[in-house]
Amino acid sequence: MESVARSQPTAEADTAPSKDATLIYRQSRWTRLTHWLWAISLFFMLLSGLQIFNARPQLYIGKESGFDYNNTVFAIGAENTATGPRGYTEILGKRFDTTGVLGWSGPAGQETSRAFPSWATIPSYYDLGTARVVHFFFAWILSTTLIVWLIASLINGHLRRDLAPRIDDIKRLPRDIIDHAKLKFHHTREYNTLQKMAYGGVLFVLLPLMIITGLAMSPSMNSVLPFLNDLLGGRQTARTIHFIVMALLVAFFIIHMLMILAAGPINELRSIITGWYRTDPPADDGKPSERGA
Amino acid sequence: MPKFQISPKLQISRRRFLTSASLGLSGIMLSGCDAFDSHLGVGDGLRGFLEGANDLTYRAQRLLAGRDALAPEFTEADIRQPQRPNGITAPDDDVYKGLLANDFADWRLEVSGLVEKPLSLSREQLQNMPSRTQITRHDCVEGWSCIAKWTGTPLSLVLDQAVVKPQARYVMFHCLDTIDRSLSGDIKYYGTIDLIDARHPQTILAYGLNGKPLPVENGAPLRVRVERQLGYKMPKYLTKIELVDGFANVGGGRGGYWEDNGYDWYGGI
């Protein structure tokens, strides 16, 4: 259905801003819909997740949390110093002063001891119960969307056509890295190698890992899938992985935004909202550009 | 299949919609996440809608875990520290302190409500019933875990002895510790579990911890272990077990103290 429209140049005349640009139908409605559902879900899951983390702002390695022994690998906290309370973040025993953001934050004169600051959590005040309601609601949306996307992408060919890695991808990886470093972008129908790695990494590694480590923290799911925590190294390790994957997803989001800004935000946004994407004009010698559609 | 084409008009309106939506979203981010605060209180419409997912979560867990799937059990080698206490760790209630002064000789566990034979059991009577010992991981809703060995009487044996009436649906735990104060007086900790969890083989009324009598900080003389749920579902300082058919007379009506304060009734995740 949509692939029919893709090969039809009819809509081009209505929307093409200039004659030499080629407007193609790049993103199916399933890709666009699921993209925005993920965006919304991840926004709420991140902010409610940080609130949940604030209830116990330490991460451990192993089956349990060490109180009489030390298996803490990450901690955010506050301490009193000669110059007043300071916030700190401790990674593998190395301590950093993060006053104002992590550990000790708030409006001037009303600072409080809290791991992640008020502006980064839902609700803004400390409320673990509510954060859990928000977190698990969007966990359902996120997981359902992932399954819908997987089925749709298998059927409409998005997976095979756009995401499946090919031999060519490996060959052009060095070139791709250089191009990205130079902020030189090719606007083609296909994703480049780094895009495939980033999107594939999020969809097939990070999000599934997020769901698996989330389930591994559930005492009721532990009775259904007791091997999960054995596989992951214990419930507290699962919680630590859950947190690390969160940080990787935030890193992906930042790079995603930067790439969109660098590659042309109007064109990139249009393609993920309407599906239509303007590709580079064919090369001067008349041949299609290297990776052109 | 009809061709999928976007008319320019629709495209613009949709673009406008999404632009304003994204502007709205970034506005929310800039103004801080307190934008949602006023809609998320217990009883608010949006909150109620989101809480609908709790029901789905509960059903999914029940469907997958069934009645008797066991929580993982650990070995003696996994017990590396004392059980971390949480919540109330030294009840300041006169009744409790009086019972403690006498080493709980006068303490009784009442079993009442929708039962054929109400019971009043002493600690010795409970300890003379068949017991179960299990090394399990205690998961607090806050995020931490602690492994310990628990010994106690299977709750199902007590329920059998009291003969539960068919209309009973939940077991309500009444506790001796004051968790909160309100205008109408002290609020003692309370909570409920359904009969599936009440009859689960690992659900025990624990009087022993790591081979010793249950210490005060962990709920002496008796606390419940519900191993497929989080810590707040395992009340300490038990005094009465009441079989009920709903939450109407349970605190604020949501099935427990923390539930009345916005926590999910089924603490399985």
Contacts between the chains, C-beta under 8 A, distances in Angstrom:
chain1	res1	chain2	res2	distance
A	1	B	1	4.0
A	1	B	2	7.1
A	1	B	3	7.2
A	1	B	4	5.6
A	2	B	4	5.0
A	4	B	1	7.5
A	4	B	3	5.6
A	4	B	4	7.6
A	5	B	3	5.5
A	5	B	4	5.0
A	5	B	5	5.8
A	8	B	3	7.3
A	8	B	5	7.8
A	10	B	5	7.2
A	11	B	5	5.6
A	11	B	6	6.7
A	14	B	8	4.9
A	15	B	8	6.5
A	15	B	11	7.1
A	29	B	4	7.2
A	43	B	25	7.4
A	47	B	33	5.6
A	52	B	143	7.0
A	53	B	143	7.2
A	55	B	141	7.4
A	55	B	142	4.1
A	55	B	143	5.9
A	56	B	140	7.4
A	56	B	142	4.3
A	56	B	143	3.6
A	56	B	144	5.2
A	58	B	144	7.7
A	60	B	144	7.8
A	63	B	74	7.2
A	63	B	78	6.3
A	63	B	137	6.5
A	63	B	145	6.9
A	63	B	147	6.3
A	64	B	78	7.7
A	64	B	80	7.5
A	64	B	81	8.0
A	64	B	137	6.2
A	64	B	144	7.8
A	64	B	145	4.4
A	64	B	146	5.2
A	64	B	147	5.0
A	65	B	84	7.7
A	65	B	144	4.0
A	65	B	145	5.5
A	65	B	146	6.5
A	66	B	80	7.5
A	66	B	81	7.0
A	67	B	81	5.5
A	67	B	84	5.3
A	67	B	146	7.1
A	68	B	80	7.0
A	68	B	81	3.6
A	68	B	82	6.9
A	69	B	80	6.2
A	69	B	81	6.5
A	118	B	32	6.6
A	118	B	33	7.4
A	118	B	34	7.3
A	119	B	32	4.3
A	119	B	33	6.1
A	120	B	33	7.1
A	121	B	33	6.1
A	122	B	33	4.9
A	122	B	36	5.5
A	122	B	40	7.6
A	123	B	33	7.1
A	123	B	34	7.2
A	123	B	36	6.4
A	123	B	37	4.7
A	123	B	40	5.4
A	124	B	32	6.0
A	124	B	33	5.0
A	124	B	34	3.8
A	124	B	37	5.6
A	125	B	34	7.8
A	125	B	37	6.8
A	127	B	40	7.6
A	127	B	262	6.8
A	128	B	141	6.6
A	128	B	142	7.0
A	128	B	263	7.7
A	129	B	258	7.0
A	129	B	261	6.2
A	129	B	262	3.4
A	129	B	263	4.1
A	129	B	264	7.5
A	130	B	40	5.0
A	130	B	41	7.9
A	130	B	47	7.2
A	130	B	262	5.4
A	132	B	141	7.6
A	132	B	263	7.1
A	132	B	264	6.5
A	133	B	40	7.7
A	133	B	47	6.8
A	133	B	50	5.1
A	133	B	51	5.5
A	133	B	53	7.5
A	133	B	54	6.7
A	133	B	262	7.3
A	133	B	264	7.0
A	134	B	40	7.3
A	134	B	50	6.0
A	136	B	53	5.5
A	136	B	54	6.7
A	136	B	57	5.6
A	136	B	264	7.7
A	136	B	269	6.8
A	137	B	50	4.3
A	137	B	51	7.9
A	137	B	52	7.8
A	137	B	53	4.0
A	139	B	53	7.9
A	140	B	53	5.3
A	140	B	56	6.3
A	140	B	57	7.6
A	215	B	269	7.9
A	217	B	139	7.5
A	217	B	269	7.3
A	218	B	61	7.5
A	218	B	268	6.0
A	218	B	269	3.8
A	219	B	71	6.2
A	219	B	137	7.7
A	219	B	139	5.1
A	219	B	227	6.9
A	219	B	228	5.3
A	219	B	229	5.9
A	219	B	230	6.3
A	219	B	267	8.0
A	219	B	268	6.3
A	219	B	269	7.7
A	220	B	61	4.4
A	220	B	65	5.2
A	220	B	228	4.5
A	220	B	229	6.7
A	220	B	268	3.1
A	220	B	269	6.4
A	221	B	61	6.9
A	221	B	64	7.3
A	221	B	65	7.5
A	221	B	268	7.5
A	221	B	269	6.8
A	222	B	71	6.0
A	222	B	72	5.5
A	222	B	228	7.7
A	223	B	65	5.1
A	223	B	69	4.0
A	223	B	70	5.8
A	223	B	71	5.0
A	223	B	72	7.4
A	223	B	227	7.9
A	223	B	228	5.2
A	224	B	61	8.0
A	224	B	64	4.6
A	224	B	65	5.0
A	224	B	69	5.8
A	226	B	72	4.8
A	229	B	72	7.1
A	235	B	137	6.6
A	235	B	139	6.8
A	235	B	145	5.3
A	236	B	144	7.8
A	236	B	145	5.7
A	239	B	143	6.3
A	270	B	15	7.4
A	273	B	14	6.7
A	273	B	15	6.0
A	273	B	18	5.1
A	274	B	6	5.9
A	274	B	11	5.3
A	274	B	14	6.9
A	274	B	15	6.8
A	275	B	6	7.3
A	276	B	6	7.5
